[in-house]
Amino acid sequence: MNLIINTIKIAVEAIYFCILAPSKLPIMKKILNIFLFFIYTLSFSQQIEWVKPPHWFTDMKYNQIEVIVKGKNIAHAQFHIKERDIHLKKVSHEQNLNYVYLTLELEKAKAGVFDIQYILEGKKYTFPYEIKPKKKHSNGIQGLNPSDLIYLITPDRFSNGDENNDAFTDMEEKTIHRDSIVMRHGGDIQGVINHLDYIKDLGVTATWLNPIEENNQDFQSYHGYGITDFFLIDKRLGTMEEYREYVTKSHKKGLKVVKDVVYNHPGKGHWAALEVPDPSWFNDQITTNYRVTAKFDPYAAQYDQNKVSNGWFDIPGMPDFNQNNPHVANYLTQYSLWWIEEFGIDAYRVDTFAYPNQDFMWKMMNIIQHEYPNFTIFGEVWATGEATQAYYSKNRKGTQEYIKTVGMTDFELQYAMMDTCNEEFGWNTGISKIYYTLSWDWLYDEPMKNVVFMGNHDIERFHHSIKKDIDCNKMMTAFTLTTRGIPQLYYGDEILFDYSGHHGEIRADFPGGWKNDPQDKSKETGRTSEENAYFNYLKTLAHWRKNNPEIANGKLVQFIPEDYVYVYFRISKTGKTIMVAINSHKEDSKKVNTQRFKEILSKFKTGTDVTTHKAFDISNEIIISPKTALVLELE
């Protein structure tokens, strides 16, 4: 009904404008033609509320799709497609007769709009469906590799680039309140676009936004993880075209794009939660135990396994998808492919990776990899132990034609970095924990795919967790940017955000992202001297790393820490080598006998620190100041 009213309004305004401005008549004719098309469509398809996915593409390897059609009693309809190149293979429905599933074979489909006809209660109707040409993305689907540096952003808290989209009366949360940690603050995609040069200047090579799909929830919708429409941008963040602009401009600036995806649950305002197609779309309403170890525990009780696999993250806010339902599996798989093809993004970060049905997860990821071989997927497994992370990184379900492993967000290494700063050195404490954590990499098939981070949107800011010790922060920054894997920053960490407590506090507004903010921390003049000192240190290392991709992709050799000092090397295939020597002692300098490392150092005589450009004689010994990391290019 709203569509009809809005269409009539457009037509009336067009006629009125023609009377006032005859010279604009050709333009108005086009508008009126569009109006007539809508009237034609509406007259034949008033039974249809929506279809998902909203369109598909030619020349896809995944060329049999399942279109969900929503309309009153639509399951009673008889469907027909005259288009010769499109075959309606199957029509099915579940318990709710207001939904129907149309299986379309599109192997020979040509680009264009075709009619789907149906008869309901003796009347004939039709509605259009579009097949778009497969896109030739200018930079291709690039994927990620260890030479990248990811910058994670919570869009609502980063920058308000368009105040016109701050609030809408037809959304559950109708206003913004920057003084509330749980309400929306008004940040958006345009704000991110406005800061792409700032992000690039930092030395970053990829951006990752927390989910940008519609989150029409009545509470804490700002974080994005309660999706209510998987095929639509939340209009408070922007439009589909603004997201396309963000992707296009990012690629032109040499920045890859990571999208956050959620397969475990939608928000409670999702259409399937409000009017369920079938009870089997969601698991029974019990709260998960969050113990993902139960999925592989050889002694696990069935009760515990069921609870972690089928329990809800939040009752009633996040219903738990049942991916064993084939229609749910198709819906989520098509969602995954649709965003990649529509926008040309480069990677997915998968939220709550361990919780969805793993047979579904690996089957879906194989489909993605088959369609886009260069595409990267990494998952969030926030659990206890290196073995837990490694278990979920491997395809154990027998569908190994295209993808065998994915990267993990490396929480265990993040814990070890915090303990390096907060614990005294010992056999298995302090910086020794970094060594031991990496020694478990044999559990992974491809540990270089793991994402290494000091902070993200779910944990207290790293600077706070180490008691605002800037020297230790710099020390762990050097480690993050030189160890194995793909490093990731969280917005604001470059200016020493030190928030803790509620998630809404951790995800604080970036100063300068809003008009009339007293400081603009994206500019040197808006930062304190301490913030600039750290910012420049990070920037120097990030740009050095960006200019030396062969090191980031090189072999890692580590030595057991001794007397607070941890030493490791990165060695490229061409022999280019760096030495990283970290002294974790809080007060004392350490003299390190370099003869211990002669298996690598025998070819080199000097090392130059990449941040200070100071040269060191490494033939016999080096002296490292307290709480310092030396990153030495060897010669």
Summary of the structure (lengths in Angstrom):
residues: 635
radius of gyration: 27.2
end to end distance: 73.0
largest distance: 92.4
contacts: 2108
relative contact order: 0.08
helix: 35%
strand: 22%
